[in-house]
Amino acid sequence: MSMNGLQHLVCRAAIEADFLHLLARSPADALLGFEISADEAAMIEAARPRSLDDLARAVEAWRRGDLIFARPRVGDAAVPVGAG
């Protein structure tokens, strides 16, 4: 897990409202330039956070292993696999 990249993403969302709105509108575009894993990107894309609280909850649940997302095939959206 590339926590530095994920932490950078969360921090940017906390201080830049426009970036947080981009995460909700177009997560793939918002994630460009961040050093995060494919699994982290799939989690963010599936969560489509509309608020900082949404983002923090999704990241924390994923970090704990409560949310697991399948990596999408080309052209497919990320799909939640299960919750624990």
N, C-alpha and C positions, 0 to 999 in steps of 0.2 A: 504494500500500500504506500503510495507516495503522499504521505500526510503533508509535506511542505506545500505541494501544489494544491491540495485540497484546502489547507488552511489559508493559503493565499486567496483562493477563490472565495471562501467564506468572508474573509476580511474585506475583500473588494466589494462584495455584495452588501456588507454592513455600512460601508462609507459612500457607496455610489448607487443612488436610487436608479439611475438609468441602466446600470449594469444588472441590477436585480430584475428590472423589468425585461431586459433582454434575455435573462435566464428563463423567464416564464414564457416569453414569446418564441424564442429561437435558441434553445439550449445549445445546439451544435455550434451555432455562430458564437455564442458567449464563451464557449469552452476553447475556442481557438487560441493558441499561444500558452495555455496552461499545461504544465507537466503533470498530467494525471493519467492513471491507468485506464484501460478500456472498461474495466469494471466500474471504476469511479464515474467515468463519463456516462455509462449506461444508467447508473443510479440517478445521476443528476437529470439526465434526459427524461427518464421515466417519472421522476418526482415533479418536474416542472414547477419549482417553488414559486409561489406568488408573493411570499413575504420572507423576511429573514427568519422568522420563526419556522416556517415550512422547511426552509433550507436546513436550518440547524437540526430540526427533528429528523429529517430524512438522513442526513449525514450521520447523526448519532445512532439511529436505528440500524443503519447499514453497518456502521463500525462495530456495533455489538453483535451483528450477525442476525438481527431480527428481520431484516429485509435483504433478500438476495434477488438480483436481477439477472436474467439471461442476456448474454450478449446478442445484440440483434444481428440478423443476416443483413447483407447489403439491401437497402431499401425498406427494411422493417424497422418498427419502433422497438425500444427496449420493453421487455415484458416481465412483470413481477413473477418470480418463480414460487416464492413462498414466504410466509412470515412465521416467526417462531415465538 
